[in-house]
């Protein structure tokens, strides 16, 4: 098992679909065959944002917790539910022009990956124009050196739906990328 792998999570595919529930910030990730491989939800009425994640059978596998209260531009720590160890940190560089998230090693703080929205004009349109929220998100995933890893692309639908494609995850933990897609959606009210 690699340094960033989470016990109980088996993410061997290169493509996943994340679907949000109609009612609240509750998500499921499906593999290419349509099997549920991960579920996540935002805990309600918490002072700090918290997202427990379970495998397809409902066993808790990891949790993502905010570092501070109402932490829109802050750190979210992904911890293994089995060991309690902090694995990676998701942090947001808050900007009205571009959504940028980093995936960092929890111990060394080394950047493992970046998740960037597709640009200032689209981001501004999505946030500030009437019906801008109808424009689906599109994020580029890169490794620490800026090399292409994959993408997260929103679909036009009643529920938020994201297609995650991971072309090269040799140095990037898939669990963190899929968790980040759910956390980004929930935190940014997408």
C-alpha positions, 0 to 999 in steps of 0.5 A, a space after each residue: 500500500 502506497 503512502 497516500 492510499 487509504 485502507 478499504 478504498 479501491 480506486 483502480 479505474 481512470 474514470 469516475 462520476 460524482 453525483 450530488 443528491 438533490 436534497 443536500 451536500 451528499 455525494 456518491 462516486 461511481 466507477 466506469 461500470 457504475 458501481 458506487 466506490 465512495 460516498 461523502 456528505 457534508 455534516 450539518 450544523 458543525 462549527 467546522 466543515 466536516 465530510 465523512 466518506 464511506 466505501 460502497 458498503 457504508 464502511 467509513 474510510 476517511 474524513 475531510 475536516 476544515 482547519 477553521 470555522 467557516 473556512 472558505 479559503 482554508 485547509 481541509 485535512 483528509 484523515 484515514 478512518 482506520 489509522 487516524 493519520 492525516 494523509 493530505 491537505 486540500 487548500 484553497 487559494 481564494 480568488 474571484 477570478 479563478 478557483 485553485 485548490 492544492 493537494 499537499 502532503 500532510 507531513 511535509 506540505 509538499 504540493 502533490 497536485 493542483 486543481 484549477 478552474 478553466 479561467 477568469 471569464 468563466 469563473 466570473 460569469 459563473 459567480 456573478 451573472 444571472 443563471 451563471 451557475 448553469 455553466 458547468 465547472 471544468 477543472 484541470 488537474 496537474 501534478 507538482 511540476 505542472 504536468 497534466 494528470 486529468 480533469 473534472 468536468 461538470 455536466 448540465 443536469 438537475 443534480 451536480 454531476 462531475 466526470 473525473 478523468 485521471 490520465 496519469 495518477 502516478 504521483 497523485 492520490 486518486 482518493 484526494 482528487 475524488 474527495 476534492 471534487 465533492 468538497 469543492 462543490 459543497 464549499 463553493 455552493 456549486 
